[in-house]
Amino acid sequence: MFVFIAWGGWQVYQRWEERHLVRRAAAYLSGGDVKSAALSTLRALQLNSNSARAMRIVAQIAEQAQDRTALDWRRKIVGLKPHSTQDDLALADCALQFGEINAAGKTLASIDDGGKQTAAFHATAARLAKARQDVAEAKNEWSEVVRLAPDDESYQVQFALSCLEQPVAAEREQGLALLEKLRNSPTQRSGATRSLIVDGIAHRRPVEGLRSLGHDLQSYPEAIFSDKLLYLGILRQSYDPEYTTYLTKIENEAAAKPDDLAALLTWMNGNEISIVAIDFARSLPEGALNAWPVPWAMAEAYAKVNDWSALESFTANSNWHQFDFLRRAYLARALRAENKPAATEREWAGAVKSASAQSQSLLLLARIVFEWGWKNESVDLVWQLAKYPEVQFEALHTLYLQYTKAGDTEGLYRVLARLTEIDPGDLKVQNNLAQVSLLLNADLERARRRAANLYRKEPSNGVYVSTYAFSLYAKGDAKGALKVMRTLRKDQLSEPPLAAYYGIFLAASGEKNKAREYLELGRQTELLPEERTLLDRAEAASK
């Protein structure tokens, strides 16, 4: 009996110790001591490997570090707590953080009706809508959040920001008025003021008002370094005599803080004063320039002023540790500019190989070289990214935008075919693949079947109707195509993308006068080369 009592007492102690360690870890994390928080949670998990409380702390630490293992931890927690709305929402938010939009949507859809009536649910739904670039739905969701939690001022800020993204002036004014009101809140004044400045810059509001806002923002005790850079930019834009003095002030503040120093140098690069950044760097001790992320900002400064020999020297014999792939990429850039093809190829291959170890590194490299104008290299990198499940949607949508902008229909076909393999239930992708296939005369039978199936599912969807009509036209049935298009409303037919195809079908059917009206509307939209050819032929036939 004593053994059982002792064993029971030990289990009680373990549970108490686990809870104590988790509470201590949470305190460490809130105080910014990530290392101590991690050690406490590790000990808690050693006592209980299924401790959801400890796993939540680990997930938070990973999220702060932009580490995708956070998703694995969030999924484990949901497995242990299948009916916890809070954990489901945390998983959905985590999925959004790492670009897994579909996963976030599925998680939200799985939440029970009770959970869907909470402000937290609608806040996550609003973030999902924004990730899907549906600004109207995002505003609707934030409106519901504010209704359910009217006293939470942080939600009011988000609602105000969603108003600023609307195309209607009255809604934008509503957002601006709410932000002005929130400037009186001790906890929200920084965010509200910062948002007013950013919106004011974007909409070219009078610089005097922006200067006043910037002065207030940088004077708040809770102001961060980027707020000071925002104010510095306003002073520079307005040719304010305080600019030089203030620049010197924040140079002195940033010199001993690597993150702030890198931010300042990056600001200088972005404002076309990289030569000032290089001159300022000469006044700093060597150790300050070696602390990450300062080397990256310095490399960019040399590249901005086309000082390729300095860039080569700066990157040739250093070590950027986990970011060494960036060092080799910048070295490759210098070598290419100096017309050293063999050395360029060696360093570039090394950069790609090193970055390939992590999808996020590859994504960062792709974004950087695209900004350099290395289009072929960036496209190759993004295709590599499409092999990584955690970022394949982001990669493929990036390629889709690039190929659309370049008018590369064959590239679009490759992307859409891959997207269809990954998510065969996405009807928009199915439609676009059918459309592009018809334009390229590729896999025609399957394209026609897709178009017909989509038309049967949604016969009032103008885009699906036009694709099905085009499949008939491509088979030589212009009259059938016209008949299908005429099931749409007049306002639908007047939309430029649909008008282009309607005009083509009208011209092929001999209705020349009417065709010219719609072909002219069709010219107002972005067209692929094959579509422009069809439009040109239709216009010639309708003369």
N, C-alpha and C positions, 0 to 999 in steps of 0.2 A: 504493500500500500504506500509506504514512504517513497518508493521509487516513482510510482505514478504521480504522487503529489509533487515531488521534486521536478519531474519532467514537465508537469503542467505549469509549475512556477517558472521554469526556464522558458517555456513558450510565451508566457505572459511577458516576461522580461524582454524577450526578443522583439515582440510586437511593440512594446514601449520604446525600446532602443531604436527600432526602425522609424517610428513616428518622430522621435526626438531628432534623429539624424536628418530626416526630411525637412522638419521645421527649421533646423539650423542651416540646411542647404538653401532653403528659400530666403532666409535672412541674408546669407552670404550673397546670393544672386541679386537681391534687391539693392544691396550695397555695392555692387559692381565687382565683388571678389569671385570671379568665375572659377578660378582654380580651386579655392576652398569649397565652393558649392559642388564642383564635380567630384572632389574627394569624398565629401559627405554622402552624396547620392550613390557613389560606388560602394561604400561601406553598407548603406541601406540595402542595396540590391544583393550584396553578399549575404545579408541576413534573410532576405526574402526576394528571390529572383522574380516573383510575380507582383512586386509592389508597384501598383499603378501610380501611387503618390510620387515615388522616386522616379519613375519613368517620365512623369510630367515635367519634373525639373530637368532631367537629361534632355528631353525634347526642347524645352525652352533654351537651354544652353546651345544646342545644335542650331536652333533657329536664329539665335543672335549671331552665331558664327557663320551663317549662310551655308550650313552643312546639311546636305540632303538626307543624311541619316535621321534627321528629325522626322521625316515622313515614316520611316520604318518604326520608330518609337511610337508615333501617334497611332499607327495602325495596330501595334501590339496593345496599346491602351484600349482602343475601341474593341479589340477582341476580348479583352478582360472585362470591359464594362460596356456590353452591347446596347444597353438602354440608356446610356448617359448622353443627353443632348449636349451638355457642355463639352464632352470629349469629341463627339461627332463634329461640332462646330470648330473645335481646335484643329481637328484633322482637315476639315475643308479649308480653313484659313491657311494652314500649313501647305496644303496642295496648291493654293493660289500663290503663295509666296514663291514656290518653285515652278510656277508656270504650268501645273497640271490642271488645266481648266476643266477638262472632262471629268477627272476624278473628283474635283470639288463639287461639280454639279451632281454627280451620282450620290455623293455623300449627303448633300443637302436633301436630295429627293428621298433618301432613306429615313429621314427623321420623322417621327410620328407627328400627328396633328397638333398635339399639345405643345410640342417643341417648336412648331412652326408659328405659334402665336406669340413668341417672345421677341423682344427688341434685338437680342443678340442674334437670333436667326435671321431677321431681316437685314441686320448690318452685314452679315456674311453674304447674304443674297445680293445686297447692293454692291459689295466688292466683286462678286462673281459677274454681275451685270457689267460693271466697268471693265473687267478683264475681257469680256466679250464685246467691248466697245459699244454697248447699248446704253447710251447716256440717258435716254428717256426713262428706261426701266430702272437704272441706278437711282435717278432722282425719286421715282415713285417709291422705291424700297427705303431710301433714307427718310422720305416723308412719313412712311409708316413707322420707322424707328423712332422718330421724334414724337409721333403720336403716342406710342407705347411707353416711351421714357422721356417725358417732357422736361424733366429737371436735369438731365445729363447734358451738360454743355459741350462735351466732346462730340456727341452725336450732332449737336446743332452746327458745329463747325463743318462736319462732313456733309450735312444737308446743304449748307451754304455753298460749299465747293461744288456740289452737284448742280446747284442752280447756275453757277458761273459757266458750266459746260453746255448750257442749253442755248439753242439758236434764237430764242425769243427774248427780246430786250427786256420785257417786263420781268421775266424770270431771273435774268442776270441782275437786274436792279434789286430784286428781292434778296438775292445772295449777298450782294455788296452791303445792303442795309443791315443784314443780320451780322455780317462780319464786323461792321462798325460798332454795332451794339456789343458784340463779344469782346471788343477791345477793352471794355470796362471790367472784364472778368480776370481776376488774379491768376487763374489757372489756364485760361485760354487766350490771353492777350497776345502772347508771342505768336502762336499759330495763326490767329486772326490777322494780326498786323503783317506777318510774313506773307500770307495769302493775298492780302490787298496789294502789297508791293509787287508780287509776281504778276498778278492780274493787271495791275496798272502798267507795268513794263510791257506786257504782251499787247495791251490795247493803247499804247502810246499816250498815256494820261500825262497831264502837265507835270514837269519834273519838280516843280516847287512842292507840290503835294507829296510826291514820292520821297523827296528829301526829308520832309517833316516826319513821314512814317518811318523812314530808315533811321533817322536820328533817335526816335523813340525806341525802335526795336533794339538797336545796339546798346542802348542805355539800360535795358532791363537786366536785373541780376541774373536771370535765367538764360540770357542770350548766349547762343553758341557761336563758334568762330565763323561759320558760314553766314550768319546774320551780319557780322562785321564786313565780310566781303560784299554782301549785298549793298550795304551802305557805301562802301568804297566805290562800287560800280556806279552808283547814283551820283556821287561826287564827281567822278571822272566824266560821266556823260554830260553833266551840267557845267563843266569847266569851273567848278567851285574852287576858290583859292585854298580851301581847307584840304583839298585832295592830297597834296604832297605831304603835308604834316601828318595826316591820318594814315597815309601809306607807310610812312616811316614808323609810326606808332605800332601798327600791326606787324610790320617786319620784325620789330624788336620782340613783340609778343610771341611770334611764331617760331623764332630762331631755335628755341630749345624743345619744341614739340614737333616730332616728325609728321604726325597727321596734319597739324595746322600748317606746317611749313610746306608740305606737299600740296595742300589745298591752295595756299597762296601762290605757289609757283604755277599750278594748273590754271588759276584765275588769270595770272599774267599771260600764260600761253593763249588762253581763250580770248584775251583782249588785245592780242597782237603786239604785246610788249615783251616778247621772249628775250630780247636783248637786255632788257632791264632785269629780267629774272636771272640771266647768266651773270650779269654784273653783280647783282645782289649776292648770288651764290659764292662769288669769289671772296666775299667778306666773312663767310662762315667757316668754322673749323671743319676739317675733313670728315670728322666723325658724324657731323650733322648731315652731310650729303650721302653717307652710306646707310643711314637708317631708313628702312622701308616705310612708306612708299616714295620717299624723296628721289631715289635713282630713276624711277619711272618718269616723274615730272621733269627731271633734268634732261633725260634722253629726249623727251618730247620737245623741250626748249631748243636743244641743238638741231633737231629735225626741222623745227619751225623756221629757223634762220638759215637753213641749208648749210650748216657747218658740218659737212659729212666727215671730215677728218677728225674733228673734235668728237663727234658721235662715235666713230669707230674706236678712237682711243678710250672713250669713256666706257664702252661696252665690251671691249675685246678681252680684258683680263680681270673681270670682276665676277662676282657670284651673287645672283639675286635669289638664291635658294629656291623656294617653291615656285617663284615666278621667273625662274631662269629661262623659261621658254620665251618670255617677253624680251629679255636681254638679247637672246639670239635672234629674235625677229627684228629688233632695232639694229642690231649689227648687220643683219642681212640687208636692211634698208640702206644703211650707209654704204655697204659694199656694192650694192646695185647702182647707187648714184655715182659711185666712183668707177663704174664699168669694170667690175671684177666678177665676171659671171660664175666661174668655178667656185670661188669662195662664197658667193651669194647663195648658190645652190646648196652648198654644204651646210651653211648656217640655217637656211630656211628649212631644210629637211630635218635638221636637229631640233628646231623650234617646234615643228609639227609633231615630231615623234614624242617630244617631252610633254607637249600640251595634250596629246591623245590619252594620257593616263587618266584624265578627268574631263568629263563633258563640260563643266563650267569653264575650265581653262581653255578648251577648244573654242567655246562660244566667245569668250573674251578676245581670244586671238583673232577670230573671224571678224568681230566688230571693229577691231583696231585696224586691220589691214584693209577692210572695206573703206574706212575713212581715208586711208592713204591712196585710194584709187586702185588698189590691187584687186580688181574685180574677179579675175579668174581664180586667184588663190582663195579669195573669200568664199566664192561659190563652192570650190572643192572642199573647203573646211566645213561648210554648212551641210553638204551632202554627207560628210563623215558623221556630223552630229545627228543626222537623221537615223543613224544606226543605234543611237542610245535611247532606250525607251523613255527615260525620264525627261528628255528634251526634244524628242522627235517631232512633236506637234509644233513647238516653237520654231524649230529648225526649218521644217517644211513650209510653214506659213511665211517665214522670212524669205525662203526661196521663191514662194508664190508671188510675193510682192516684188521681188527683184526681177523675175521673169516677166511679170505684167508690165512693169515700168519699162523694161527693155523691149517689149513686144516680141518675146521669144516664146512662140506658141509650142514648139517642141519641148522646151523646158517645162512649160506649164503642164503639158501632157504627162511628163515623167513624174512631176510632183503630185498631180491629181491621182495618177494610178497608184502611187505609194500611199497617199492618204486614204484611198478607197480600201486598200488592203488592211490598213490599221483600224479604220472605223467604217465598216461597210454600211452602217446604219445612218450615216450623215447624208441626208438627201441633197443638200446644197452641193456637196462635193460630187455626188453621183451625177447631178445635173451638169455641173461644169465639165466633168470628164466626158460626158456624152457630147456636149457642145464642142469641145476642143477636138474630140475624136472625129466628129463630122467635118470640122474645118480642115483637118489634116488627112481625111480619108483613111483613118487608121481604125482597125477593128470595128468596121462599120456595122456588122450585124448586132454585135453586143451593144454598141452605142444606140442603135435604133430600139432595141429592147428596153434599155434603160430609159430612154426618152418616153417611150410608150407607157412604161410602168409608172413613171413619175406623173405623167399626165392623168392616168387613171386614178392615182392616189389623191392628187390635188388639182382638179380641172379648172379651178379659178385662180391658180397661181400663175401670174403673167409670165414669169421667167420660165417655168416648166412648160407652159403652153407654147411659148416661142421656140423652145428647144425641140419639142415634138413637131411643131410645124416645120421647122428647118429640116428635121429628119425626112419629112415627106417631100419637101422641096429638093433636097439632095438626091432623092430617088427619082426625081422628075415629075412629081405631082404638085405643081405650083398652085393649081386650083384647090387641091385638098389642103395645102398649107394655108391658103387665104381663108378658106372656110373655118379652119380651126382658130385662126387669129381673130376672126370676127366674133368669136364667143366672148371676147374680152370687152370690157367697158371702154368708152372713148378716152377717158382720162388715163387708163392703163396704156392704150395704144399710143398716147402722146408722150409717154416717158421715152427719152432719147434712146436707151438701149433696145427697147421693144420697137420703137418707131423705125429704127434702122432696118430691122428684119421685115417689118410690115411693108415698108417701102420697097424692099427687094422683091417680095412676093407680088406686090401690086404691079411693079414694072414687068415682071415675068408673065403676068396675066393680061398685060396690055392696057392696064388702067393708068396711063402715063401721067395725066394731070394730078391725080390724087397721089401717085407715087412720089412726085417731086416734093410735095408738101412734107411727107414723112421722111424722105431721104434727107431733106434739109435739117429736120429735127435730129435725125440719127447722127449727123456730123457733130453734134454738140457733146457727144460722149466719147470716152476713150475707146478706141477700136484696135483690135489685133490686126497685123498686116493682111491676113487672109480675109478678114471682115472688110477692111478698106478696099481690097480688090473687088469683093462682091458689090460693095456700094458703088464703086467707080463704074462697074459694068452696068449696074441698074440705072445709074444716072445717064450713062450714054444711051441706054435703050429707051429711056423715057423722054428724050429730046424730040 
